[in-house]
Amino acid sequence: MHLQSCIIVEDEPLAAELLAEYIRQIPFLKLEAICTDALFALEKMHEKKIDVLFLDLHLPKLKGFDFLQTLKDPPQVIITTAYHQYAIEGYTMNVVDYLLKPIEFSRFLRAVNKLKTPPAIPAEKREEVAGPDSYRDEKFYFFNVDKKNVKIYADEILYIESGKEYVKIVTPEKTITTKFQIGEMEKYLNDVNFMRIHRSFIIAKNKIESYSASEIEIRVAGGIKKIPIG
């Protein structure tokens, strides 16, 4: 098992200690430091290669997103914050997950299970070998629809909307309905591209056309679907 080094960037002592306690329970994570501000974190990142950053957004000296934008080659980032309205901005910066405080261990565990093992070959070298267009994400799921198991490719899904005991899975070509609760669906997808932004909606990050603090827009057959955040 590859051990991934991580640091916590958090200026609230209780929140930092809770994260540290969670990290100690994960066998593939090694906590290198708890940093109370972004500049301290930057110093630690210059001292040692860091694989994972647990980053609060409201920090002294330099805010979390501003800090991320200064990094030329950032590690994998999991955002920790009390403010849901920054979720979309975080995902447009390719964060692994966005955890809302107070953070339950089960939710933390789902986030760290999305972390990727650092590749043995640098990304630019892999492109030289494979070419930038030679790979297509072939991940797919099976969903039970009218007593049949229907295959849906991950990169087809635009968004998922919850009913009571059922969810609607919307793609550019079709919409299917299957018996799933939205929380179970979130766990089943287990993919960093999918994000639950509302109690009733999961969206595909790479399908976002535009966003504001209160809603996102996704292009669907026949127009634009507006989906609330919160």
C-alpha positions in Angstrom: 0.0 0.0 0.0 1.4 3.4 -1.0 1.5 5.8 2.0 0.3 9.3 1.1 1.8 12.2 3.0 -0.7 14.9 3.9 -0.9 18.2 5.8 -3.9 20.0 7.4 -4.2 23.7 6.8 -6.7 24.9 9.4 -6.6 27.8 11.9 -9.3 26.4 14.2 -7.6 24.1 16.8 -10.6 21.9 17.4 -11.3 21.4 13.7 -7.7 20.6 13.0 -7.4 18.1 15.8 -10.6 16.3 14.6 -9.1 16.0 11.1 -5.9 14.8 12.6 -7.7 12.1 14.6 -9.6 11.0 11.4 -6.3 10.8 9.4 -4.7 8.7 12.1 -7.4 6.1 11.5 -6.6 5.8 7.7 -3.8 3.3 7.1 -2.7 4.9 3.7 -2.4 8.5 5.1 0.6 9.9 7.0 0.1 13.3 8.6 3.2 15.5 8.2 2.0 18.7 9.8 -0.9 20.9 11.0 -0.5 24.4 9.5 -2.4 27.4 10.9 -2.0 29.4 7.7 -1.2 29.0 4.0 2.3 30.4 4.2 3.3 27.9 6.8 1.8 25.2 4.6 3.8 26.4 1.6 7.0 26.2 3.7 6.2 22.6 4.6 5.5 21.8 0.9 8.9 23.1 0.0 10.5 20.9 2.6 8.8 17.7 1.6 6.6 16.4 -1.2 3.0 16.4 0.0 0.4 14.2 -1.7 -2.8 15.4 -0.1 -3.8 18.8 1.3 -6.8 19.2 3.7 -7.5 22.9 3.2 -9.8 25.3 5.0 -10.9 28.3 3.0 -11.1 31.0 5.6 -7.5 31.4 6.7 -5.4 34.3 7.9 -2.9 36.0 5.6 -4.0 34.1 2.5 -7.4 32.6 1.7 -7.6 28.9 0.7 -8.6 29.4 -3.0 -6.0 32.2 -3.4 -3.4 29.8 -2.0 -4.4 27.1 -4.4 -4.0 29.5 -7.3 -0.4 30.2 -6.4 0.6 26.5 -6.6 2.1 25.4 -9.9 1.8 21.7 -9.3 -0.7 21.3 -6.4 -1.2 18.1 -4.6 -4.7 16.5 -4.3 -6.9 18.8 -2.3 -9.9 18.1 0.0 -11.6 21.3 1.0 -12.9 21.6 4.6 -15.2 24.6 5.3 -18.5 25.7 7.0 -19.6 27.5 3.8 -21.5 25.5 1.1 -21.7 28.4 -1.3 -18.0 27.9 -2.4 -18.5 24.3 -3.4 -18.8 24.9 -7.2 -15.8 27.1 -7.3 -13.8 24.4 -5.4 -14.8 21.7 -7.9 -13.8 23.9 -10.9 -10.4 23.9 -9.3 -10.3 20.1 -9.5 -10.5 19.5 -5.8 -11.1 15.8 -4.8 -14.0 16.6 -2.4 -15.6 19.4 -0.5 -16.4 18.6 3.2 -18.8 20.8 5.1 -18.2 21.2 8.8 -19.0 19.7 11.2 -17.4 16.7 9.4 -18.6 13.2 10.2 -16.1 10.4 10.0 -18.2 8.4 7.4 -18.2 11.5 5.1 -14.5 12.0 5.6 -13.9 8.3 4.7 -15.8 8.7 1.5 -13.7 11.7 0.6 -10.3 10.0 1.2 -11.4 6.9 -0.7 -11.6 9.1 -3.8 -7.9 9.9 -3.5 -5.8 8.5 -6.4 -2.5 6.7 -5.8 0.3 8.9 -7.1 1.3 7.6 -10.6 4.7 6.0 -11.1 5.1 7.9 -14.3 4.7 11.7 -14.4 1.6 13.0 -16.2 3.6 14.7 -19.0 5.5 11.5 -19.7 2.3 9.4 -19.8 1.0 11.9 -22.5 4.2 11.4 -24.5 3.7 7.7 -24.5 -0.1 7.5 -24.9 -0.9 10.8 -26.6 -3.5 13.2 -25.2 -6.5 11.8 -27.0 -5.8 8.1 -26.8 -7.7 7.5 -23.6 -11.4 7.5 -23.0 -13.0 7.0 -19.7 -14.9 3.7 -20.1 -16.2 3.5 -16.5 -19.8 2.4 -16.5 -22.6 1.4 -14.1 -25.6 -1.0 -14.3 -29.0 0.3 -13.1 -32.1 -1.8 -12.7 -34.9 -0.5 -14.9 -38.1 -2.5 -15.5 -36.5 -5.7 -14.3 -33.5 -5.2 -16.7 -30.0 -4.1 -15.9 -29.2 -1.1 -18.1 -25.6 0.0 -18.7 -24.9 3.8 -18.4 -21.3 5.1 -19.0 -20.1 7.5 -16.4 -19.2 10.2 -18.9 -22.8 10.2 -20.3 -24.4 11.3 -17.0 -25.4 14.9 -16.8 -27.2 14.9 -13.4 -29.2 12.8 -11.1 -32.4 13.9 -9.4 -34.0 12.3 -6.4 -37.7 11.4 -5.9 -38.8 9.5 -2.8 -37.5 6.0 -3.3 -36.4 6.5 -6.9 -33.9 8.7 -8.8 -33.8 10.0 -12.4 -30.5 9.6 -14.2 -30.3 12.1 -17.0 -28.0 11.7 -20.1 -28.0 13.6 -23.4 -29.9 10.8 -25.0 -32.3 9.5 -22.4 -33.6 9.6 -18.8 -33.9 6.4 -16.8 -35.6 5.9 -13.4 -34.3 3.4 -10.9 -34.9 2.5 -7.3 -32.2 4.2 -5.3 -32.0 6.7 -2.5 -29.8 9.7 -3.3 -27.4 9.0 -0.5 -26.9 5.4 -1.7 -26.4 6.7 -5.2 -23.7 9.0 -4.1 -21.8 6.1 -2.5 -22.4 3.9 -5.5 -21.0 6.3 -8.0 -17.8 6.8 -6.0 -16.3 9.1 -8.6 -14.6 12.5 -8.1 -16.5 13.9 -11.1 -19.8 13.5 -9.4 -20.9 16.0 -6.7 -24.0 16.2 -4.5 -24.8 19.9 -4.5 -28.3 19.7 -3.0 -30.3 17.2 -1.0 -32.0 16.2 -4.3 -29.3 16.5 -6.9 -26.0 15.0 -7.9 -24.3 16.6 -10.9 -21.3 15.8 -13.1 -18.7 18.5 -12.7 -17.5 18.3 -16.3 -21.0 19.1 -17.5 -21.4 22.4 -15.8 -22.0 25.3 -18.2 -22.1 28.1 -15.7 -22.7 28.6 -12.0 -23.4 31.2 -9.3 -23.6 31.1 -5.5 -27.1 29.7 -5.6 -27.4 27.5 -8.7 -25.6 25.7 -11.5 -26.6 25.3 -15.2 -26.2 22.2 -17.2 -27.0 21.9 -20.9 -29.6 19.2 -21.6 -31.6 18.1 -24.7 -33.7 21.1 -25.6 -32.1 23.8 -23.4 -30.5 24.5 -20.0 -31.4 22.8 -16.7 -31.0 25.1 -13.6 -30.1 23.2 -10.4 -30.1 24.8 -7.0 -27.2 24.6 -4.6 -27.7 24.0 -0.9 
